[in-house]
Amino acid sequence: LNQWLLDTSAARNKDFVLKRFCRMLLTQTYWRLRLGALGQNSVLFKPLIIRSPGRIEIGNHSQIRDFARLEVIHRPHLGWNASLRIGNRVTIEQGIHVVCQGTVTIADDVAVAPYCAIVDTFHPHDPPDRLPRIGDRLPTEHTFVSIGEGTFIGMYSIVLPNVRIGKGCVIGAGSVVTRDVPDYTVAAGSPAKVISSFNADTRTWS
Ligand SMILES: CC(C)(COP(=O)(O)OP(=O)(O)OC[C@H]1O[C@@H](n2cnc3c(N)ncnc32)[C@H](O)[C@@H]1OP(=O)(O)O)[C@@H](O)C(=O)NCCC(=O)NCCS
């Protein structure tokens, strides 16, 4: 039984390596032509929805798993270029939803667990008596989200507009991040609050 389990898991692993290799070839040919920038060895899995690919930049050795929806809403008449920047060695697991109408930056070595949303947009609801369709309600000011180097975002978390998460942070599973998170802290909950932070002098978490 043990041998059989080992064999099947090795075979599954081999399948995955092959699938990843094929996806990488496809990404590096098709998506290199369509994205604003794409670094070496980065892979995008399918199914995938991408809006305004020319406004998306992805660094080297990054991977975006299946069921991703990356939407950039570019409205140049408002005076800025909407852009989504994903750094090097970024791992984004299944089902991510990114909406970007301003600037969304995901720095190097960030890991995003499955089914997270990172959105720099909202749907203004004022005035309440003459509202256009929800998709046409968008802010007219520049908004952003920034996630610092080496940060980990736990499963099913949501990062809301105008939030800066520092470097080396951990965001707990199922969190809703509504405010900035300082470097080297663990934040969790809805709204996310800091539950521990790293003391560089004593090199301990408290
Ligand atoms: C945030 C996290 C890293 C904290 O781990 P930890 O440092 O060991 O913290 P603890 O488990 O000791 O919890 C500390 C406190 O935070 C609370 N807490 C922990 N995780 C939380 C979460 N996700 N949401 C809300 N509160 C949370 C605990 O209830 C506890 O509160 P208390 O002191 O009032 O009892 C961890 O709970 C977590 O969410 N990890 C992400 C898991 C994940 O998404 N994995 C992806 C796999 S692909």
The ligand as an SDF file (V2000), in Angstrom:
LIG
                    3D

 48 50  0  0  0  0  0  0  0  0999 V2000
   -2.9340   34.4100   11.5930 C   0  0  0  0  0  0  0  0  0  0  0  0
   -2.2010   33.1370   11.9690 C   0  0  0  0  0  0  0  0  0  0  0  0
   -0.8830   33.0530   11.1820 C   0  0  0  0  0  0  0  0  0  0  0  0
   -1.9350   33.2610   13.4540 C   0  0  0  0  0  0  0  0  0  0  0  0
   -1.2420   32.1650   13.9140 O   0  0  0  0  0  0  0  0  0  0  0  0
   -0.5700   32.2300   15.3900 P   0  0  0  0  0  0  0  0  0  0  0  0
    0.4850   33.2850   15.4360 O   0  0  0  0  0  0  0  0  0  0  0  0
   -0.1820   30.8330   15.7240 O   0  0  0  0  0  0  0  0  0  0  0  0
   -1.7180   32.7880   16.3150 O   0  0  0  0  0  0  0  0  0  0  0  0
   -2.6400   32.0210   17.3660 P   0  0  0  0  0  0  0  0  0  0  0  0
   -3.2570   30.8160   16.7430 O   0  0  0  0  0  0  0  0  0  0  0  0
   -1.8500   31.8490   18.6340 O   0  0  0  0  0  0  0  0  0  0  0  0
   -3.7930   33.0830   17.6130 O   0  0  0  0  0  0  0  0  0  0  0  0
   -3.5580   34.3260   18.2650 C   0  0  0  0  0  0  0  0  0  0  0  0
   -4.9040   35.0370   18.3710 C   0  0  0  0  0  0  0  0  0  0  0  0
   -5.3200   35.4500   17.0520 O   0  0  0  0  0  0  0  0  0  0  0  0
   -6.5890   34.8650   16.7480 C   0  0  0  0  0  0  0  0  0  0  0  0
   -6.5430   34.4390   15.3290 N   0  0  0  0  0  0  0  0  0  0  0  0
   -5.6760   33.5950   14.7690 C   0  0  0  0  0  0  0  0  0  0  0  0
   -5.9260   33.4710   13.4510 N   0  0  0  0  0  0  0  0  0  0  0  0
   -6.9800   34.2500   13.1980 C   0  0  0  0  0  0  0  0  0  0  0  0
   -7.7140   34.5190   12.0200 C   0  0  0  0  0  0  0  0  0  0  0  0
   -7.3860   33.9720   10.8560 N   0  0  0  0  0  0  0  0  0  0  0  0
   -8.7430   35.3800   12.0990 N   0  0  0  0  0  0  0  0  0  0  0  0
   -9.0800   35.9650   13.2840 C   0  0  0  0  0  0  0  0  0  0  0  0
   -8.4080   35.7400   14.4390 N   0  0  0  0  0  0  0  0  0  0  0  0
   -7.3870   34.8960   14.3860 C   0  0  0  0  0  0  0  0  0  0  0  0
   -6.7250   33.6760   17.6700 C   0  0  0  0  0  0  0  0  0  0  0  0
   -8.0860   33.3810   17.9050 O   0  0  0  0  0  0  0  0  0  0  0  0
   -6.0250   34.1830   18.9120 C   0  0  0  0  0  0  0  0  0  0  0  0
   -6.8870   35.0500   19.6030 O   0  0  0  0  0  0  0  0  0  0  0  0
   -6.9530   35.0200   21.2430 P   0  0  0  0  0  0  0  0  0  0  0  0
   -5.5620   35.4080   21.6770 O   0  0  0  0  0  0  0  0  0  0  0  0
   -7.9880   36.0430   21.5550 O   0  0  0  0  0  0  0  0  0  0  0  0
   -7.2990   33.6340   21.5980 O   0  0  0  0  0  0  0  0  0  0  0  0
   -3.0140   31.8660   11.6190 C   0  0  0  0  0  0  0  0  0  0  0  0
   -4.0850   31.7000   12.5170 O   0  0  0  0  0  0  0  0  0  0  0  0
   -3.5850   31.9100   10.2010 C   0  0  0  0  0  0  0  0  0  0  0  0
   -4.6960   32.4130    9.9310 O   0  0  0  0  0  0  0  0  0  0  0  0
   -2.8090   31.3480    9.2190 N   0  0  0  0  0  0  0  0  0  0  0  0
   -3.1630   31.3500    7.8040 C   0  0  0  0  0  0  0  0  0  0  0  0
   -3.5210   29.9300    7.3450 C   0  0  0  0  0  0  0  0  0  0  0  0
   -3.7270   29.8780    5.8600 C   0  0  0  0  0  0  0  0  0  0  0  0
   -4.4070   30.6860    5.2670 O   0  0  0  0  0  0  0  0  0  0  0  0
   -3.0970   28.9150    5.2130 N   0  0  0  0  0  0  0  0  0  0  0  0
   -3.1300   28.8340    3.7670 C   0  0  0  0  0  0  0  0  0  0  0  0
   -2.7560   27.4540    3.3350 C   0  0  0  0  0  0  0  0  0  0  0  0
   -2.6540   27.4150    1.5660 S   0  0  0  0  0  0  0  0  0  0  0  0
  1  2  1  0
  2  3  1  0
  2  4  1  0
  2 36  1  0
  4  5  1  0
  5  6  1  0
  6  7  2  0
  6  8  1  0
  6  9  1  0
  9 10  1  0
 10 11  2  0
 10 12  1  0
 10 13  1  0
 13 14  1  0
 14 15  1  0
 15 16  1  0
 15 30  1  0
 16 17  1  0
 17 18  1  0
 17 28  1  0
 18 19  1  0
 18 27  1  0
 19 20  2  0
 20 21  1  0
 21 22  1  0
 21 27  2  0
 22 23  1  0
 22 24  2  0
 24 25  1  0
 25 26  2  0
 26 27  1  0
 28 29  1  0
 28 30  1  0
 30 31  1  0
 31 32  1  0
 32 33  2  0
 32 34  1  0
 32 35  1  0
 36 37  1  0
 36 38  1  0
 38 39  2  0
 38 40  1  0
 40 41  1  0
 41 42  1  0
 42 43  1  0
 43 44  2  0
 43 45  1  0
 45 46  1  0
 46 47  1  0
 47 48  1  0
M  END
$$$$
